[in-house]
Each structure stands twice: as structure tokens, then as C-alpha cells.
Amino acid sequence: MKINKSPVFLTTVLSFLSTSVFASDTLSLDQVFLKSTLISQNNPALTVSEISFNESEIRPVNFQDAIDFSAGLWITNSENQAQDNRMSIRGFGSRSAFGIRGVKIILDGIPLTTPDGQSQVDNIPFELIENIEVLKSLSSTRYGNASGGVVTINTFSVLTEKISVGTSTGNYGHKVNQGTYSTSKGNSSTIINVSQQESDGYRDHSSYLNKSLFFNHARKTQNMNLKFNILYFDSPYAFDPGGLTIESVDENRSQARDRNVLYNSQESVKQLQTGLVLDWNTKIGQVNSNIYYSDRDFVGLLPFTYGGYVELNRDFSGAEFSLKNRSKNFEWMIGTSIQNQTDDRRRFENNEGEKGGKTLDQIESFKSLGAFALGSYNKSKYSIQAGLRYDKHEISSDDYMIDIGIDQQYIDYSKSLSAVSPNLGFIYNLNKNSELYINYGYAYETPSLSELSANPNGTGFNEDLSPMTSSGFDLGFRKQSQDLSYSLTAFYIDTKDEIVRYELQGFEGMNFYRNIGTSKRVGAEIEASYNLGKPGIFKVSYTQARYEFENQGLSGNLAGIPKSNFILEWLYGYKNYDLKVDLKYVNSMFADNSNEVKVPSYLLSNIALRKKINFKGFLLDVGLHVRNLFDEKYYDNIRTNAFGNRFYEPASLRQFILSIKTTF
């Protein structure tokens, strides 16, 4: 039976709003303290969302589930593992065809984002996430390149469950097996997690398999905290079904694009990352430092011949050091960071899935050095905050095709870039429960190495591609107590030399990039959380924004971002039962920058139910997830500006996932 979803949506929203209007106004606001080490102030004049998870609550099914509840953040592509999640914050990162651009990702104090601004989140142990902080203000003052937004993820340091083993199975060949071991003794704790996930996929040619190992060791002393982690990820295959035209979707939404099948489009990834975080108190202040290294081996098959077989080895390392202290009403922080990235990139002919002759062989390098200073003057009624950062980047490439005797001009590329990033903020405390804040921020974003190497003019880097720069303001109000918290934020951002992606005939499936002029981003964000006691906890987030660009007389909306979206979540617990219901409404968006193709709005809902059973000395958790409850026909991803109108990657229909976990 077809469900009319609009009345359900409106009734739920009105019920929530009416409850909130008549809520008690007896509040007690605790001072906000964020865990991100590069935010020096206890209560910064920045727009930040925090998403927290209790160890005993229903866990997310994927990373998108874990982070989706944040106004201003847009994340898609959870089903095509060959392309990874795509994430944008206030439009930054929307150009990415795969992975994440323009948004910093930090896991347990270690950056996952390379100095050129690329991130992948397929290796994050989302089932161990304790909290996520989403910084939405422009943040290059604190984080340097590609800081249109920052996502800081913290995993549990210790679990009450010493040993747990779980498995889940569902439609479309969904299978997950995982085990976790947690131990603590004195001032030290250790967590080890192993996981294997696989799926046949809703669409043809979309199966995947990945395995991961996560090791985290923490040790605390009176003046020092140390954390060491290792993250290993192995995905031997993840097939890419490609984008479809709307005619193909109407014919059969679960089919794969024929060229993706013909060329056996897929990827294979192995990645090892390790890092050490050390914080200690000294006579001159608190020192925060880290050092890290990552190695990623990637093989990708794209749906065309020339250069369609890609081999990439990426080495990424870095270190950060900062010192902060306070004296009476003044709080300050200084710091420096150094990062180095080397990409050994080779392309070959893809002869219908077979590796052919070499078409590109180059070493690409991105080195970054930055230094910053932050300060705030704090009084009981107000706080004035300011910061300044200087960054220098060295970008280079060496072409090695000549070494194998190919008659081709030797191409060498080297460029030096520098940036100065200011920040200014002000907070006014209306009372102990609420405050107003305003900030001015700046962000810049260089093209990534993969974007520079995608040169429509041939080999070498695309020298016509320039960095984009942004400046803007946030104006916000926030109020918080033990039972009720909410925030209202308005933002305005002006961006120059916006980078967008496009495709060319004959290279459908390969992404090229260009600057399109200026863009303006104007919007409002609302977030609220209300603990009603026995009826449970309600959470709501709402985003309404315009992301518009102008380029030589052509104007329109940035593709791939909805005009607005609304998320409602209800958490309820009774005795040994837990229930989680979420409702998500996404407004229409454009699939192309010329705004000729509009993707329709949709309403999505998920339900999860869990029962705890105490069985002969150990705990048994039995759960059921119903994904896409209304059987909505929507799109998991939109391939913006795709050649031939192949914009659409249909999402799966209703899915049931049964899980069981044993705890010792």
C-alpha cells in the first residue's frame, strides 16, 4: 500500500514544535568545553555541533548514520564503496566525485586529511565513536588548508564490555562480523577492534568487501596523557556501478551502467595509519603534540581506455605542536604544524578490465608548513577572540614517462603558495543560560594533487587551476541546560575562484576540475535536543541555505547540495528495550551547474529496535534495523555535471538488517 508521507512528516514536525514551545524554561547552562585541541577557548565564538553516543545505545549502521545529524552538513554516497562518502559543510566539499575535499577530518587527535585537502572515511571504526564535533565556521586560522569545515571524531578510550562479538545480516547480501576487546588497568587502557563487512549491493556490479583492525592504547599520569593508535584497512574489491541517466533509472533502477561493467570499474585499497598524541602540563602552559604516518595503496579501474587503469601509492606524514595557557582574563595559544605528502601516480590503458600500456607516470608532492597564534580576552559578560595563521605550501610533480623511452616532452612542475588566515570573534552572555556570538573567518583551499593531475591538456599538472578563497560571518544564539539545548545560526560566505568538477566526452567517469568565478553562501541552521524523561529524547536539525555562483554572466546554484533538509530523531528506552526512529526530509537540488536538471525532494525514515537478554552470565543483544521504511525511491548520490546526463546513483529500497551481539 502506498503511504502518503507528507501528512506523516507534517504531523511529526508540528508535534515536536508544540512540545518544545511549552517546555519549561528553568535552565542551568554548563560551560561548553570542546575536545578539539586547536580550539583554545573553553567557549569559542564558533558554530560547532556535538554528536555524542552512549556506549549502551543503538549503534549506527554506517558512518553516514553517525554524523548525519548536524545542521549545515550534507553527506551522501554510503552505498557505493568504490567512491566513499561525499561530505560537504555549508557547500565546501560539494565538488568531490569521490571521497572528501575541503573538509578536515581528525580521528583521536590525528589528522586523516592530507595537506592537499583529501580525506577518506571508509576506514573509521564508526561503531566505536564516542562523540563527533562538527566545526562549521571558516577555520583556516586554526587548521590551515582546506578548512571550510572540520570534523573531529573521538573514539572510546575504554569500554565497560570487556569482550564482545557480533554479527549482522540483511538484504542485498549485507554481512558484518566484528569483535572488540577492551581492558584497563591503573592509568592505562587498550581497545582492539576487528571487523569484516561485505555486501552484494542493491545495484548490479556494486559488491564490496573490506576488513579493518583498530588498536588504541591510552595512558594517563598526573601531568601527562598519551594516546597511541593503529588503523589498518584492507578492501580487496569494491565495484562501481556508475551513474545512470533518468531513462535508465526508469527502466531498471538497480542496473549498472554498461560501460562500468565492460571496463570492470572498481577499486582496491590497503591503508595503514598510525599516530601518537602526547599532551602534558608544564610550567609555561599545556603542551599538545602529535606525530603520525599513513601509507595508502590504491588500484582503480575507470570506465574508459586511455588512462583508465590507475595505480597510486600515497605516503602522508606530519607533526603538530602547540602551547596554551591563561593569565587572569587572557587566554592564548601558539602552535606550528608540518606535513608532507607524496603520491606515486601511474596510469595505464584499461583494456576492458585488463591492464595495458602506461600512459602516465609521475611523482607528486605537497609539503606544508604552518604557524598560528590565538588569543581571547574573557570577562563575565563577554569574550573577545582573535587569531592569525601563516601557511606555506610547496607543490611539485616530476614526470617519469621519458625514463621508459616514450617520445614525450619532459614535464616538471613546481609552485610555492602562501596564505595568511585571520579570525575575529565576540561572545556576549545574555545570562547564565544563553549567549550571542559573532565571528569573522577566512578559509582557503588549494586544488588537491589528484585534481591537478587530472589535466585536460595532457600530462603534468593543470596550471589553469587555482586555489579558492573564502571569507564570511556567523551570527548565532545558543542556549543549553541538562534537558534542553538549542542553537540558531545565520551565516554568509563569499568565495572566489570556486572549484567545480566536470567530465569530457571520451573520458566519461574521469573527473576534471576548473574555477568558475565567485559564489555566495547564505543560510540558517537550527539544532535542538530535548530530554522529555520517560517519553525519551527528541533531536531536530534544520538547514535552509542558498549556494549561488556567478561566472562570466552565468549564475546558478552549486550542484549536488539541497536547498534545505530537516532531520528528526527520537530515542526511547524501556526496561531492556531500546528504540530509535529518525525522519529525514531533503529538498530538491540541481544535478548540474547550469541548473537545467532538478533532482526531486524525498522523505526517508529508519527504525531500529534492540532487546537485551541476560543469558547464563553473559549479555545478548538482538537488534533489528529497518532502513528506508517508506520504500522511498531516491538517490544515494548525484554525480554532478556528469557527461551525458548520467547523474543518478539510485539508493536501495527497504532493507532489513538483523543483528546479534554477545558480551562477556
Stockholm file with secondary structure:
# STOCKHOLM 1.0

chainA/1-664         MKINKSPVFLTTVLSFLSTSVFASDTLSLDQVFLKSTLISQNNPALTVSEISFNESEIRPVNFQDAIDFSAGLWITNSENQAQDNRMSIRGFGSRSAFGIRGVKIILDGIPLTTPDGQSQVDNIPFELIENIEVLKSLSSTRYGNASGGVVTINTFSVLTEKISVGTSTGNYGHKVNQGTYSTSKGNSSTIINVSQQESDGYRDHSSYLNKSLFFNHARKTQNMNLKFNILYFDSPYAFDPGGLTIESVDENRSQARDRNVLYNSQESVKQLQTGLVLDWNTKIGQVNSNIYYSDRDFVGLLPFTYGGYVELNRDFSGAEFSLKNRSKNFEWMIGTSIQNQTDDRRRFENNEGEKGGKTLDQIESFKSLGAFALGSYNKSKYSIQAGLRYDKHEISSDDYMIDIGIDQQYIDYSKSLSAVSPNLGFIYNLNKNSELYINYGYAYETPSLSELSANPNGTGFNEDLSPMTSSGFDLGFRKQSQDLSYSLTAFYIDTKDEIVRYELQGFEGMNFYRNIGTSKRVGAEIEASYNLGKPGIFKVSYTQARYEFENQGLSGNLAGIPKSNFILEWLYGYKNYDLKVDLKYVNSMFADNSNEVKVPSYLLSNIALRKKINFKGFLLDVGLHVRNLFDEKYYDNIRTNAFGNRFYEPASLRQFILSIKTTF
#=GR chainA/1-664 SS CCCCHHHHHHHHHHHHHHHHHTSCCCCCCCCCCCCCTTCCSSSCSSCEEEEECCTTSCCCSSHHHHHCCSTTEEEECSSCTTTCCEEEETTBTTTCSSSEESCEEEETTEECSCTTSEECCTTCCGGGEEEEEEECSCCHHHHCSSCSCEEEEEECSCCSCSEEEEEEEEGGGEEEEEEEEEEEETTEEEEEEEEEEEECCSSTTCCEEEEEEEEEEEEECSSEEEEEEEEEEEEEEEECCCCBCHHHHHHCTTCCCHHHHHTTCEEEEEEEEEEEEEEEEETTEEEEEEEEEEEEEEEEECSSSTTCEEEEEEEEEEEEEEEEEEETTEEEEEEEEEEEEEEEEEEEEEETTEEEEEEEEEEEEEEEEEEEEEEEEECSSEEEEEEEEEEEEEEEEEECGGGGTCCCCCCEEEEEEEEEEEEEEEEEEEETTEEEEEEEEEEEECCCHHHHHCCTTSSSCCTTCCCEEEEEEEEEEEEECSSEEEEEEEEEEEEESCEEEECCTTCTTCCEEEECCEEEEEEEEEEEEEECSTTCEEEEEEEEEEEEEEETTEEEECTTCCSEEEEEEEEEEETTEEEEEEEEEECCEESSTTCCCEECCEEEEEEEEEEEEEETTEEEEEEEEEESTTCCCCEEEECTTCGGGCCEEECCCCEEEEEEEEEC
#=GC SS_cons         CCCCHHHHHHHHHHHHHHHHHTSCCCCCCCCCCCCCTTCCSSSCSSCEEEEECCTTSCCCSSHHHHHCCSTTEEEECSSCTTTCCEEEETTBTTTCSSSEESCEEEETTEECSCTTSEECCTTCCGGGEEEEEEECSCCHHHHCSSCSCEEEEEECSCCSCSEEEEEEEEGGGEEEEEEEEEEEETTEEEEEEEEEEEECCSSTTCCEEEEEEEEEEEEECSSEEEEEEEEEEEEEEEECCCCBCHHHHHHCTTCCCHHHHHTTCEEEEEEEEEEEEEEEEETTEEEEEEEEEEEEEEEEECSSSTTCEEEEEEEEEEEEEEEEEEETTEEEEEEEEEEEEEEEEEEEEEETTEEEEEEEEEEEEEEEEEEEEEEEEECSSEEEEEEEEEEEEEEEEEECGGGGTCCCCCCEEEEEEEEEEEEEEEEEEEETTEEEEEEEEEEEECCCHHHHHCCTTSSSCCTTCCCEEEEEEEEEEEEECSSEEEEEEEEEEEEESCEEEECCTTCTTCCEEEECCEEEEEEEEEEEEEECSTTCEEEEEEEEEEEEEEETTEEEECTTCCSEEEEEEEEEEETTEEEEEEEEEECCEESSTTCCCEECCEEEEEEEEEEEEEETTEEEEEEEEEESTTCCCCEEEECTTCGGGCCEEECCCCEEEEEEEEEC
//
